[in-house]
Amino acid sequence: MIADYAVKVTRSADTCSPQDVERLREAGLSDEDILGVVGIVTYQNMTTRIMEALSTVD
């Protein structure tokens, strides 16, 4: 469930919905847990994009 949500955030964050968050809650995650998941996933995505962009610099 968490991995599916992480993939969705990574590939198409604009399609994330309140229903996605509710599914995570139903799986036992607290709002704090969900915020942590979002923070980790988005931070990783950001750092990956920065590194990819910088790797093109000679």
C-alpha distance matrix in Angstrom:
0.0 3.8 5.5 5.1 6.3 8.7 10.0 10.7 12.4 14.3 15.5 16.1 15.7 18.3 16.1 13.6 14.5 14.7 12.7 9.6 10.6 11.4 8.1 7.0 10.5 10.2 7.6 10.6 10.4 13.9 15.0 16.3 13.0 11.6 14.9 14.6 11.4 13.2 16.4 15.4 13.8 16.8 19.3 18.4 18.6 21.9 23.4 22.7 24.4 27.3 27.8 27.8 30.3 32.5 32.6 34.7 37.3 40.3
3.8 0.0 3.8 5.4 5.1 6.1 8.7 9.8 10.5 12.2 14.2 15.1 14.2 17.2 15.8 13.0 14.4 14.7 13.6 10.0 10.2 12.0 9.6 7.2 10.6 11.6 9.0 10.7 9.3 12.4 13.2 13.8 10.4 8.9 11.8 11.1 7.8 9.9 12.8 11.6 10.3 13.5 15.7 14.9 15.6 18.7 20.1 19.6 21.6 24.2 24.8 25.1 27.5 29.5 29.8 32.1 34.5 37.5
5.5 3.8 0.0 3.8 5.4 4.9 6.2 8.6 9.8 10.4 12.1 13.9 13.8 17.0 15.7 13.7 15.8 16.9 15.8 12.1 13.0 15.1 12.5 10.7 14.3 15.0 12.3 14.4 13.1 16.1 16.6 16.9 13.5 12.0 14.3 13.2 9.5 11.1 13.7 11.9 9.8 13.1 15.2 13.6 13.9 17.5 18.6 17.5 19.5 22.4 22.6 22.6 25.3 27.3 27.2 29.5 32.1 35.0
5.1 5.4 3.8 0.0 3.8 5.4 5.2 6.3 8.7 9.9 10.6 11.7 12.1 14.9 13.0 11.3 13.4 14.9 13.3 9.8 11.8 13.7 10.9 10.2 14.0 14.4 12.4 15.1 14.2 17.1 17.3 18.3 15.3 13.0 15.4 15.2 11.5 12.2 15.3 14.2 11.5 14.1 16.9 15.6 15.0 18.6 20.2 18.9 20.4 23.6 24.1 23.6 26.0 28.5 28.5 30.3 33.1 36.1
6.3 5.1 5.4 3.8 0.0 3.8 5.4 5.0 6.2 8.5 9.9 10.2 9.5 12.3 10.8 8.4 10.5 11.9 11.1 7.3 8.7 11.4 9.5 8.4 12.1 13.3 11.9 14.1 12.4 14.7 14.3 15.4 12.8 10.0 12.1 12.5 8.9 8.9 12.4 12.1 9.5 11.6 14.7 14.2 13.6 16.7 18.8 18.1 19.3 22.2 23.3 23.1 25.1 27.6 28.1 29.9 32.5 35.7
8.7 6.1 4.9 5.4 3.8 0.0 3.8 5.4 5.1 6.1 8.6 10.0 9.2 12.8 12.2 10.2 13.0 14.7 14.5 10.7 11.5 14.6 13.0 11.2 14.7 16.4 14.5 16.2 13.9 16.0 15.4 15.6 13.0 10.5 11.8 11.3 7.6 7.5 10.3 9.2 6.2 8.7 11.5 10.5 10.1 13.4 15.2 14.5 15.9 18.8 19.7 19.6 21.8 24.1 24.6 26.5 29.1 32.2
10.0 8.7 6.2 5.2 5.4 3.8 0.0 3.8 5.5 5.0 6.0 8.2 9.0 12.3 11.5 10.6 13.8 16.2 15.6 12.0 13.8 16.6 14.7 13.7 17.4 18.6 16.8 19.0 17.2 19.5 18.9 19.4 16.7 14.2 15.4 15.1 11.4 10.9 13.5 12.3 8.7 10.6 13.5 11.9 10.5 14.1 15.9 14.3 15.4 18.7 19.4 18.6 20.9 23.6 23.7 25.3 28.2 31.2
10.7 9.8 8.6 6.3 5.0 5.4 3.8 0.0 3.8 5.4 5.2 5.5 6.1 9.0 7.7 7.0 10.4 13.1 12.7 9.5 11.8 14.6 13.2 12.9 16.4 17.7 16.7 19.0 17.1 19.1 18.0 19.1 16.9 13.8 15.0 15.6 12.1 10.8 13.9 13.7 10.2 11.1 14.6 13.8 12.0 15.0 17.5 16.3 16.6 20.0 21.3 20.4 22.2 25.1 25.5 26.8 29.6 32.9
12.4 10.5 9.8 8.7 6.2 5.1 5.5 3.8 0.0 3.8 5.8 5.6 4.2 7.8 8.1 6.8 10.3 12.9 13.5 10.3 11.4 14.9 14.3 13.2 16.4 18.4 17.5 19.1 16.6 18.0 16.3 17.0 15.3 12.1 12.4 13.1 10.1 7.8 10.6 10.9 7.5 7.6 11.3 11.2 9.3 11.9 14.8 14.2 14.4 17.4 19.1 18.7 20.1 22.9 23.8 25.2 27.7 31.1
14.3 12.2 10.4 9.9 8.5 6.1 5.0 5.4 3.8 0.0 3.8 5.9 6.2 9.8 10.5 10.2 13.9 16.6 17.1 13.8 15.1 18.5 17.6 16.4 19.7 21.6 20.2 21.9 19.4 20.9 19.5 19.6 17.7 14.9 14.9 14.9 11.8 9.9 11.7 11.1 7.3 7.4 10.5 9.4 6.8 9.9 12.4 11.1 11.3 14.6 16.0 15.2 16.9 19.8 20.4 21.8 24.4 27.8
15.5 14.2 12.1 10.6 9.9 8.6 6.0 5.2 5.8 3.8 0.0 3.8 6.4 9.0 9.2 10.2 13.9 17.2 17.3 14.4 16.5 19.6 18.4 18.0 21.4 22.9 21.8 23.9 21.8 23.5 22.1 22.7 20.7 17.7 18.0 18.3 15.1 13.2 15.3 14.9 11.1 11.0 14.0 12.8 9.9 12.6 15.2 13.3 12.9 16.5 17.8 16.3 17.8 21.1 21.4 22.2 25.2 28.5
16.1 15.1 13.9 11.7 10.2 10.0 8.2 5.5 5.6 5.9 3.8 0.0 3.8 5.4 5.7 7.4 11.0 14.6 15.0 12.7 14.9 17.9 17.3 17.3 20.5 22.0 21.6 23.7 21.5 22.9 21.1 22.1 20.7 17.2 17.5 18.6 15.7 13.2 15.7 16.1 12.5 11.8 15.3 15.0 11.9 14.1 17.2 16.0 15.0 18.4 20.3 18.9 19.8 23.2 24.0 24.6 27.3 30.8
15.7 14.2 13.8 12.1 9.5 9.2 9.0 6.1 4.2 6.2 6.4 3.8 0.0 3.8 5.3 5.4 9.1 12.2 13.5 11.1 12.5 15.9 15.9 15.5 18.3 20.4 20.2 21.8 19.3 20.1 18.0 19.0 18.0 14.4 14.2 15.7 13.3 10.3 12.8 13.9 10.8 9.6 13.3 13.8 11.2 12.9 16.3 15.9 15.1 18.0 20.3 19.6 20.3 23.4 24.7 25.5 27.9 31.5
18.3 17.2 17.0 14.9 12.3 12.8 12.3 9.0 7.8 9.8 9.0 5.4 3.8 0.0 3.8 5.6 8.3 11.7 13.3 12.0 13.5 16.5 17.1 17.4 19.8 21.7 22.1 23.8 21.5 22.0 19.5 21.0 20.4 16.7 16.5 18.5 16.4 13.2 15.7 17.3 14.4 12.8 16.4 17.3 14.5 15.7 19.3 19.0 17.6 20.4 23.0 22.0 22.3 25.6 27.1 27.5 29.8 33.5
16.1 15.8 15.7 13.0 10.8 12.2 11.5 7.7 8.1 10.5 9.2 5.7 5.3 3.8 0.0 3.8 6.3 10.0 10.7 9.5 11.9 14.4 14.6 15.5 18.1 19.5 20.0 22.1 20.3 21.2 19.2 21.1 20.2 16.5 17.1 19.1 16.6 14.1 17.1 18.5 15.4 14.7 18.5 19.0 16.4 18.2 21.6 21.0 20.1 23.1 25.4 24.3 25.0 28.3 29.4 29.9 32.5 36.1
13.6 13.0 13.7 11.3 8.4 10.2 10.6 7.0 6.8 10.2 10.2 7.4 5.4 5.6 3.8 0.0 3.8 7.1 8.1 6.4 8.3 11.1 11.5 12.0 14.5 16.2 16.7 18.6 16.6 17.4 15.4 17.4 16.6 12.8 13.6 15.8 13.5 11.1 14.5 16.0 13.4 13.1 16.9 17.6 15.7 17.6 20.9 20.7 20.3 23.2 25.3 24.8 25.7 28.7 29.9 30.9 33.3 36.9
14.5 14.4 15.8 13.4 10.5 13.0 13.8 10.4 10.3 13.9 13.9 11.0 9.1 8.3 6.3 3.8 0.0 3.8 5.2 5.3 6.9 8.8 10.2 11.4 13.0 14.6 15.9 17.7 16.0 16.5 14.5 17.2 16.7 13.0 14.1 16.9 15.0 13.0 16.4 18.3 16.2 16.0 19.7 20.7 19.1 20.9 24.2 24.2 23.9 26.6 28.9 28.4 29.3 32.2 33.6 34.6 36.9 40.5
14.7 14.7 16.9 14.9 11.9 14.7 16.2 13.1 12.9 16.6 17.2 14.6 12.2 11.7 10.0 7.1 3.8 0.0 3.8 5.4 5.1 6.2 8.7 10.0 10.6 12.3 14.3 15.6 14.1 14.1 12.1 15.3 15.3 11.9 13.2 16.4 15.0 13.5 16.8 19.0 17.5 17.6 21.0 22.4 21.3 22.9 26.1 26.5 26.4 28.9 31.2 31.1 32.0 34.8 36.2 37.4 39.6 43.2
12.7 13.6 15.8 13.3 11.1 14.5 15.6 12.7 13.5 17.1 17.3 15.0 13.5 13.3 10.7 8.1 5.2 3.8 0.0 3.8 5.4 4.9 6.2 8.7 9.7 10.3 12.3 14.4 13.7 14.6 13.5 16.8 16.1 12.9 15.1 17.7 15.9 15.0 18.6 20.2 18.5 19.2 22.6 23.5 22.5 24.6 27.5 27.5 27.8 30.5 32.5 32.2 33.4 36.2 37.3 38.6 41.0 44.5
9.6 10.0 12.1 9.8 7.3 10.7 12.0 9.5 10.3 13.8 14.4 12.7 11.1 12.0 9.5 6.4 5.3 5.4 3.8 0.0 3.8 5.4 5.2 6.5 8.8 9.9 10.8 13.0 11.8 13.3 12.3 15.1 13.7 10.4 12.8 15.0 12.6 11.9 15.7 16.8 14.9 16.0 19.4 20.0 19.1 21.5 24.3 24.1 24.6 27.4 29.1 28.9 30.4 33.1 34.1 35.5 38.0 41.4
10.6 10.2 13.0 11.8 8.7 11.5 13.8 11.8 11.4 15.1 16.5 14.9 12.5 13.5 11.9 8.3 6.9 5.1 5.4 3.8 0.0 3.8 5.4 5.1 6.4 8.7 9.9 11.0 9.2 9.9 8.6 11.6 10.7 7.5 9.9 12.5 10.9 10.4 13.9 15.5 14.5 15.4 18.5 19.6 19.3 21.3 24.0 24.4 25.1 27.5 29.3 29.6 31.0 33.4 34.6 36.3 38.5 41.9
11.4 12.0 15.1 13.7 11.4 14.6 16.6 14.6 14.9 18.5 19.6 17.9 15.9 16.5 14.4 11.1 8.8 6.2 4.9 5.4 3.8 0.0 3.8 5.3 4.9 6.1 8.6 9.9 9.3 10.1 9.7 13.2 12.4 10.0 12.8 15.2 13.9 14.0 17.3 18.8 17.9 19.2 22.2 23.2 22.9 25.1 27.6 28.0 28.8 31.2 33.0 33.2 34.7 37.1 38.2 39.9 42.2 45.6
8.1 9.6 12.5 10.9 9.5 13.0 14.7 13.2 14.3 17.6 18.4 17.3 15.9 17.1 14.6 11.5 10.2 8.7 6.2 5.2 5.4 3.8 0.0 3.8 5.4 5.0 6.2 8.8 9.0 11.1 11.6 14.6 12.8 10.6 13.9 15.6 13.5 14.2 17.8 18.5 17.3 19.1 22.1 22.5 22.4 24.9 27.3 27.2 28.2 30.9 32.3 32.3 34.2 36.6 37.4 39.2 41.6 44.9
7.0 7.2 10.7 10.2 8.4 11.2 13.7 12.9 13.2 16.4 18.0 17.3 15.5 17.4 15.5 12.0 11.4 10.0 8.7 6.5 5.1 5.3 3.8 0.0 3.8 5.4 5.0 6.6 5.7 8.2 9.0 11.3 9.2 7.3 10.9 12.1 10.2 11.5 14.8 15.4 14.7 16.8 19.4 19.9 20.2 22.7 24.8 25.0 26.3 28.8 30.1 30.5 32.4 34.5 35.4 37.4 39.7 42.9
10.5 10.6 14.3 14.0 12.1 14.7 17.4 16.4 16.4 19.7 21.4 20.5 18.3 19.8 18.1 14.5 13.0 10.6 9.7 8.8 6.4 4.9 5.4 3.8 0.0 3.8 5.3 5.1 4.8 6.1 7.4 10.4 9.1 8.0 11.4 13.1 12.2 13.5 16.4 17.5 17.4 19.3 21.7 22.5 23.1 25.3 27.3 27.9 29.3 31.5 32.9 33.5 35.3 37.4 38.4 40.5 42.6 45.8
10.2 11.6 15.0 14.4 13.3 16.4 18.6 17.7 18.4 21.6 22.9 22.0 20.4 21.7 19.5 16.2 14.6 12.3 10.3 9.9 8.7 6.1 5.0 5.4 3.8 0.0 3.8 5.3 7.2 9.2 11.1 14.0 12.4 11.5 15.1 16.4 15.1 16.6 19.7 20.4 20.0 22.1 24.6 25.1 25.6 28.1 30.1 30.3 31.7 34.2 35.4 35.8 37.7 39.9 40.7 42.8 45.1 48.2
7.6 9.0 12.3 12.4 11.9 14.5 16.8 16.7 17.5 20.2 21.8 21.6 20.2 22.1 20.0 16.7 15.9 14.3 12.3 10.8 9.9 8.6 6.2 5.0 5.3 3.8 0.0 3.8 6.0 9.2 11.7 13.7 11.2 10.8 14.6 15.1 13.4 15.6 18.5 18.5 18.2 20.8 23.1 23.1 23.9 26.6 28.2 28.3 30.1 32.5 33.4 33.9 36.1 38.1 38.6 40.9 43.2 46.2
10.6 10.7 14.4 15.1 14.1 16.2 19.0 19.0 19.1 21.9 23.9 23.7 21.8 23.8 22.1 18.6 17.7 15.6 14.4 13.0 11.0 9.9 8.8 6.6 5.1 5.3 3.8 0.0 3.8 6.5 9.8 11.4 9.2 10.0 13.5 13.8 13.1 15.6 18.0 18.2 18.7 21.2 23.0 23.5 24.7 27.1 28.5 29.0 31.0 33.0 34.0 34.9 37.0 38.7 39.4 41.9 44.0 47.0
10.4 9.3 13.1 14.2 12.4 13.9 17.2 17.1 16.6 19.4 21.8 21.5 19.3 21.5 20.3 16.6 16.0 14.1 13.7 11.8 9.2 9.3 9.0 5.7 4.8 7.2 6.0 3.8 0.0 3.8 6.6 7.9 5.5 6.3 9.8 10.1 9.8 12.2 14.4 14.8 15.6 17.9 19.6 20.3 21.7 23.8 25.3 26.1 27.9 29.8 30.9 32.0 33.9 35.6 36.5 39.0 40.9 44.0
13.9 12.4 16.1 17.1 14.7 16.0 19.5 19.1 18.0 20.9 23.5 22.9 20.1 22.0 21.2 17.4 16.5 14.1 14.6 13.3 9.9 10.1 11.1 8.2 6.1 9.2 9.2 6.5 3.8 0.0 3.8 5.2 5.0 6.3 8.6 9.7 10.6 12.4 14.1 15.4 16.6 18.3 19.8 21.2 22.6 24.2 25.8 27.1 28.8 30.3 31.7 33.0 34.7 36.2 37.5 40.0 41.6 44.7
15.0 13.2 16.6 17.3 14.3 15.4 18.9 18.0 16.3 19.5 22.1 21.1 18.0 19.5 19.2 15.4 14.5 12.1 13.5 12.3 8.6 9.7 11.6 9.0 7.4 11.1 11.7 9.8 6.6 3.8 0.0 3.8 5.4 5.0 6.2 8.6 9.9 10.6 12.2 14.3 15.4 16.4 18.0 20.0 21.0 22.2 24.2 25.7 27.0 28.4 30.2 31.5 32.8 34.4 36.0 38.3 39.8 43.1
16.3 13.8 16.9 18.3 15.4 15.6 19.4 19.1 17.0 19.6 22.7 22.1 19.0 21.0 21.1 17.4 17.2 15.3 16.8 15.1 11.6 13.2 14.6 11.3 10.4 14.0 13.7 11.4 7.9 5.2 3.8 0.0 3.8 5.4 5.1 6.2 8.7 10.0 10.4 12.3 14.3 15.3 16.3 18.3 19.9 20.9 22.4 24.2 25.8 26.8 28.4 30.1 31.5 32.7 34.4 36.8 38.1 41.3
13.0 10.4 13.5 15.3 12.8 13.0 16.7 16.9 15.3 17.7 20.7 20.7 18.0 20.4 20.2 16.6 16.7 15.3 16.1 13.7 10.7 12.4 12.8 9.2 9.1 12.4 11.2 9.2 5.5 5.0 5.4 3.8 0.0 3.8 5.4 5.0 6.3 8.7 9.8 10.6 12.3 14.2 15.3 16.6 18.4 19.9 21.2 22.6 24.4 25.8 27.1 28.6 30.3 31.6 32.9 35.5 37.0 40.1
11.6 8.9 12.0 13.0 10.0 10.5 14.2 13.8 12.1 14.9 17.7 17.2 14.4 16.7 16.5 12.8 13.0 11.9 12.9 10.4 7.5 10.0 10.6 7.3 8.0 11.5 10.8 10.0 6.3 6.3 5.0 5.4 3.8 0.0 3.8 5.3 5.1 6.2 8.5 9.9 10.6 12.1 14.0 15.4 16.5 18.1 20.0 21.1 22.6 24.3 25.8 27.0 28.5 30.3 31.6 33.9 35.6 38.8
14.9 11.8 14.3 15.4 12.1 11.8 15.4 15.0 12.4 14.9 18.0 17.5 14.2 16.5 17.1 13.6 14.1 13.2 15.1 12.8 9.9 12.8 13.9 10.9 11.4 15.1 14.6 13.5 9.8 8.6 6.2 5.1 5.4 3.8 0.0 3.8 5.5 5.1 6.0 8.6 10.0 10.5 11.9 14.1 15.3 16.2 18.1 19.8 21.0 22.3 24.1 25.6 26.8 28.3 30.0 32.3 33.7 36.9
14.6 11.1 13.2 15.2 12.5 11.3 15.1 15.6 13.1 14.9 18.3 18.6 15.7 18.5 19.1 15.8 16.9 16.4 17.7 15.0 12.5 15.2 15.6 12.1 13.1 16.4 15.1 13.8 10.1 9.7 8.6 6.2 5.0 5.3 3.8 0.0 3.8 5.4 5.0 6.1 8.5 9.9 10.4 12.2 14.1 15.2 16.4 18.2 20.0 21.0 22.4 24.1 25.7 26.9 28.3 30.9 32.3 35.3
11.4 7.8 9.5 11.5 8.9 7.6 11.4 12.1 10.1 11.8 15.1 15.7 13.3 16.4 16.6 13.5 15.0 15.0 15.9 12.6 10.9 13.9 13.5 10.2 12.2 15.1 13.4 13.1 9.8 10.6 9.9 8.7 6.3 5.1 5.5 3.8 0.0 3.8 5.4 5.3 6.1 8.5 9.9 10.7 12.2 14.2 15.5 16.5 18.4 20.1 21.2 22.5 24.3 25.9 27.0 29.5 31.2 34.3
13.2 9.9 11.1 12.2 8.9 7.5 10.9 10.8 7.8 9.9 13.2 13.2 10.3 13.2 14.1 11.1 13.0 13.5 15.0 11.9 10.4 14.0 14.2 11.5 13.5 16.6 15.6 15.6 12.2 12.4 10.6 10.0 8.7 6.2 5.1 5.4 3.8 0.0 3.8 5.6 5.2 5.9 8.3 9.9 10.5 12.0 14.1 15.3 16.5 18.2 19.9 21.0 22.4 24.2 25.6 27.8 29.5 32.8
16.4 12.8 13.7 15.3 12.4 10.3 13.5 13.9 10.6 11.7 15.3 15.7 12.8 15.7 17.1 14.5 16.4 16.8 18.6 15.7 13.9 17.3 17.8 14.8 16.4 19.7 18.5 18.0 14.4 14.1 12.2 10.4 9.8 8.5 6.0 5.0 5.4 3.8 0.0 3.8 5.6 5.4 5.9 8.5 9.9 10.4 12.1 14.1 15.4 16.4 18.2 19.8 21.0 22.4 24.1 26.5 27.8 31.0
15.4 11.6 11.9 14.2 12.1 9.2 12.3 13.7 10.9 11.1 14.9 16.1 13.9 17.3 18.5 16.0 18.3 19.0 20.2 16.8 15.5 18.8 18.5 15.4 17.5 20.4 18.5 18.2 14.8 15.4 14.3 12.3 10.6 9.9 8.6 6.1 5.3 5.6 3.8 0.0 3.8 5.6 5.2 6.1 8.6 9.9 10.6 12.1 14.3 15.4 16.5 18.2 20.0 21.1 22.3 25.0 26.5 29.5
13.8 10.3 9.8 11.5 9.5 6.2 8.7 10.2 7.5 7.3 11.1 12.5 10.8 14.4 15.4 13.4 16.2 17.5 18.5 14.9 14.5 17.9 17.3 14.7 17.4 20.0 18.2 18.7 15.6 16.6 15.4 14.3 12.3 10.6 10.0 8.5 6.1 5.2 5.6 3.8 0.0 3.8 5.5 5.2 6.2 8.7 10.1 10.6 12.4 14.4 15.5 16.5 18.4 20.1 21.1 23.5 25.4 28.5
16.8 13.5 13.1 14.1 11.6 8.7 10.6 11.1 7.6 7.4 11.0 11.8 9.6 12.8 14.7 13.1 16.0 17.6 19.2 16.0 15.4 19.2 19.1 16.8 19.3 22.1 20.8 21.2 17.9 18.3 16.4 15.3 14.2 12.1 10.5 9.9 8.5 5.9 5.4 5.6 3.8 0.0 3.8 5.4 5.0 6.1 8.6 9.8 10.6 12.3 14.2 15.2 16.4 18.3 19.9 21.9 23.6 27.0
19.3 15.7 15.2 16.9 14.7 11.5 13.5 14.6 11.3 10.5 14.0 15.3 13.3 16.4 18.5 16.9 19.7 21.0 22.6 19.4 18.5 22.2 22.1 19.4 21.7 24.6 23.1 23.0 19.6 19.8 18.0 16.3 15.3 14.0 11.9 10.4 9.9 8.3 5.9 5.2 5.5 3.8 0.0 3.8 5.4 5.1 6.2 8.5 9.9 10.6 12.3 14.1 15.4 16.5 18.2 20.7 21.9 25.1
18.4 14.9 13.6 15.6 14.2 10.5 11.9 13.8 11.2 9.4 12.8 15.0 13.8 17.3 19.0 17.6 20.7 22.4 23.5 20.0 19.6 23.2 22.5 19.9 22.5 25.1 23.1 23.5 20.3 21.2 20.0 18.3 16.6 15.4 14.1 12.2 10.7 9.9 8.5 6.1 5.2 5.4 3.8 0.0 3.8 5.4 5.2 6.0 8.6 9.9 10.6 12.1 14.2 15.3 16.3 19.0 20.7 23.6
18.6 15.6 13.9 15.0 13.6 10.1 10.5 12.0 9.3 6.8 9.9 11.9 11.2 14.5 16.4 15.7 19.1 21.3 22.5 19.1 19.3 22.9 22.4 20.2 23.1 25.6 23.9 24.7 21.7 22.6 21.0 19.9 18.4 16.5 15.3 14.1 12.2 10.5 9.9 8.6 6.2 5.0 5.4 3.8 0.0 3.8 5.6 5.2 6.3 8.7 10.1 10.5 12.3 14.3 15.4 17.4 19.5 22.7
21.9 18.7 17.5 18.6 16.7 13.4 14.1 15.0 11.9 9.9 12.6 14.1 12.9 15.7 18.2 17.6 20.9 22.9 24.6 21.5 21.3 25.1 24.9 22.7 25.3 28.1 26.6 27.1 23.8 24.2 22.2 20.9 19.9 18.1 16.2 15.2 14.2 12.0 10.4 9.9 8.7 6.1 5.1 5.4 3.8 0.0 3.8 5.4 5.2 6.3 8.7 9.9 10.6 12.3 14.2 16.2 17.6 21.0
23.4 20.1 18.6 20.2 18.8 15.2 15.9 17.5 14.8 12.4 15.2 17.2 16.3 19.3 21.6 20.9 24.2 26.1 27.5 24.3 24.0 27.6 27.3 24.8 27.3 30.1 28.2 28.5 25.3 25.8 24.2 22.4 21.2 20.0 18.1 16.4 15.5 14.1 12.1 10.6 10.1 8.6 6.2 5.2 5.6 3.8 0.0 3.8 5.4 5.1 6.1 8.5 9.8 10.5 12.1 14.7 15.9 19.0
22.7 19.6 17.5 18.9 18.1 14.5 14.3 16.3 14.2 11.1 13.3 16.0 15.9 19.0 21.0 20.7 24.2 26.5 27.5 24.1 24.4 28.0 27.2 25.0 27.9 30.3 28.3 29.0 26.1 27.1 25.7 24.2 22.6 21.1 19.8 18.2 16.5 15.3 14.1 12.1 10.6 9.8 8.5 6.0 5.2 5.4 3.8 0.0 3.8 5.5 5.2 6.1 8.6 9.9 10.5 13.0 15.0 18.0
24.4 21.6 19.5 20.4 19.3 15.9 15.4 16.6 14.4 11.3 12.9 15.0 15.1 17.6 20.1 20.3 23.9 26.4 27.8 24.6 25.1 28.8 28.2 26.3 29.3 31.7 30.1 31.0 27.9 28.8 27.0 25.8 24.4 22.6 21.0 20.0 18.4 16.5 15.4 14.3 12.4 10.6 9.9 8.6 6.3 5.2 5.4 3.8 0.0 3.8 5.4 5.0 6.0 8.5 9.8 11.4 13.4 16.8
27.3 24.2 22.4 23.6 22.2 18.8 18.7 20.0 17.4 14.6 16.5 18.4 18.0 20.4 23.1 23.2 26.6 28.9 30.5 27.4 27.5 31.2 30.9 28.8 31.5 34.2 32.5 33.0 29.8 30.3 28.4 26.8 25.8 24.3 22.3 21.0 20.1 18.2 16.4 15.4 14.4 12.3 10.6 9.9 8.7 6.3 5.1 5.5 3.8 0.0 3.8 5.5 5.1 6.1 8.5 10.4 11.4 14.8
27.8 24.8 22.6 24.1 23.3 19.7 19.4 21.3 19.1 16.0 17.8 20.3 20.3 23.0 25.4 25.3 28.9 31.2 32.5 29.1 29.3 33.0 32.3 30.1 32.9 35.4 33.4 34.0 30.9 31.7 30.2 28.4 27.1 25.8 24.1 22.4 21.2 19.9 18.2 16.5 15.5 14.2 12.3 10.6 10.1 8.7 6.1 5.2 5.4 3.8 0.0 3.8 5.4 5.1 6.0 8.9 10.2 13.1
27.8 25.1 22.6 23.6 23.1 19.6 18.6 20.4 18.7 15.2 16.3 18.9 19.6 22.0 24.3 24.8 28.4 31.1 32.2 28.9 29.6 33.2 32.3 30.5 33.5 35.8 33.9 34.9 32.0 33.0 31.5 30.1 28.6 27.0 25.6 24.1 22.5 21.0 19.8 18.2 16.5 15.2 14.1 12.1 10.5 9.9 8.5 6.1 5.0 5.5 3.8 0.0 3.8 5.5 5.2 7.1 9.6 12.6
30.3 27.5 25.3 26.0 25.1 21.8 20.9 22.2 20.1 16.9 17.8 19.8 20.3 22.3 25.0 25.7 29.3 32.0 33.4 30.4 31.0 34.7 34.2 32.4 35.3 37.7 36.1 37.0 33.9 34.7 32.8 31.5 30.3 28.5 26.8 25.7 24.3 22.4 21.0 20.0 18.4 16.4 15.4 14.2 12.3 10.6 9.8 8.6 6.0 5.1 5.4 3.8 0.0 3.8 5.5 5.8 7.6 11.2
32.5 29.5 27.3 28.5 27.6 24.1 23.6 25.1 22.9 19.8 21.1 23.2 23.4 25.6 28.3 28.7 32.2 34.8 36.2 33.1 33.4 37.1 36.6 34.5 37.4 39.9 38.1 38.7 35.6 36.2 34.4 32.7 31.6 30.3 28.3 26.9 25.9 24.2 22.4 21.1 20.1 18.3 16.5 15.3 14.3 12.3 10.5 9.9 8.5 6.1 5.1 5.5 3.8 0.0 3.8 5.3 5.4 8.7
32.6 29.8 27.2 28.5 28.1 24.6 23.7 25.5 23.8 20.4 21.4 24.0 24.7 27.1 29.4 29.9 33.6 36.2 37.3 34.1 34.6 38.2 37.4 35.4 38.4 40.7 38.6 39.4 36.5 37.5 36.0 34.4 32.9 31.6 30.0 28.3 27.0 25.6 24.1 22.3 21.1 19.9 18.2 16.3 15.4 14.2 12.1 10.5 9.8 8.5 6.0 5.2 5.5 3.8 0.0 3.8 5.5 7.7
34.7 32.1 29.5 30.3 29.9 26.5 25.3 26.8 25.2 21.8 22.2 24.6 25.5 27.5 29.9 30.9 34.6 37.4 38.6 35.5 36.3 39.9 39.2 37.4 40.5 42.8 40.9 41.9 39.0 40.0 38.3 36.8 35.5 33.9 32.3 30.9 29.5 27.8 26.5 25.0 23.5 21.9 20.7 19.0 17.4 16.2 14.7 13.0 11.4 10.4 8.9 7.1 5.8 5.3 3.8 0.0 3.8 6.5
37.3 34.5 32.1 33.1 32.5 29.1 28.2 29.6 27.7 24.4 25.2 27.3 27.9 29.8 32.5 33.3 36.9 39.6 41.0 38.0 38.5 42.2 41.6 39.7 42.6 45.1 43.2 44.0 40.9 41.6 39.8 38.1 37.0 35.6 33.7 32.3 31.2 29.5 27.8 26.5 25.4 23.6 21.9 20.7 19.5 17.6 15.9 15.0 13.4 11.4 10.2 9.6 7.6 5.4 5.5 3.8 0.0 3.8
40.3 37.5 35.0 36.1 35.7 32.2 31.2 32.9 31.1 27.8 28.5 30.8 31.5 33.5 36.1 36.9 40.5 43.2 44.5 41.4 41.9 45.6 44.9 42.9 45.8 48.2 46.2 47.0 44.0 44.7 43.1 41.3 40.1 38.8 36.9 35.3 34.3 32.8 31.0 29.5 28.5 27.0 25.1 23.6 22.7 21.0 19.0 18.0 16.8 14.8 13.1 12.6 11.2 8.7 7.7 6.5 3.8 0.0
